[in-house]
Amino acid sequence: MFSDISYGKGLFVTLIANRSNCFVGVQISILNITDRATGIQIGLWNRIGARASPFINIGY
């Protein structure tokens, strides 16, 4: 239901929330939060660093 990782690479799908410090790949969940990312977040609320957006967020 909840994923909390330091570094992630690949596809992460959880029911409620994904949380990571650094991420490369795709996160799919209701809530996605990461400090640094290269990839895509899909969910109701997504945050990469200070940038947040609903539905889709892209980090590069």
C-alpha positions in Angstrom: 0.0 0.0 0.0 2.9 2.4 0.7 6.4 2.4 -0.8 9.2 4.4 0.9 12.6 4.0 -0.8 15.9 5.9 -0.9 16.7 5.2 -4.5 14.4 3.7 -7.1 14.8 2.6 -10.7 12.0 1.1 -12.8 8.3 0.9 -12.4 6.7 1.4 -9.0 3.0 0.8 -8.6 1.3 1.1 -5.2 -2.3 1.6 -4.0 -1.9 4.7 -1.8 1.6 6.4 -1.9 5.1 6.2 -3.4 7.9 8.2 -1.6 11.6 8.3 -2.7 14.6 10.5 -2.4 15.8 9.8 -6.0 13.9 8.0 -8.7 14.4 7.0 -12.3 11.4 5.5 -14.1 7.6 5.5 -13.6 5.7 5.9 -10.4 1.9 5.1 -10.4 -0.2 5.7 -7.2 -2.7 8.1 -5.7 0.2 10.1 -4.1 3.7 10.3 -5.5 6.5 12.3 -3.8 10.2 12.4 -4.6 13.0 14.9 -4.1 14.7 14.3 -7.5 13.4 12.3 -10.5 14.0 11.5 -14.1 10.8 10.0 -15.3 7.0 10.2 -15.0 4.6 10.2 -12.1 0.9 9.3 -12.6 -1.6 9.9 -9.8 -4.0 12.3 -8.1 -1.1 14.3 -6.6 2.5 14.2 -7.8 5.5 16.1 -6.4 9.1 16.3 -7.7 11.1 18.6 -5.5 9.2 21.9 -5.2 7.2 21.3 -8.4 3.8 19.6 -7.8 0.9 18.9 -10.1 -2.2 16.7 -10.3 -2.5 13.7 -12.6 0.9 13.7 -14.5 4.3 15.1 -13.5 7.5 14.7 -15.5 11.0 15.1 -14.1 14.1 15.5 -16.3 
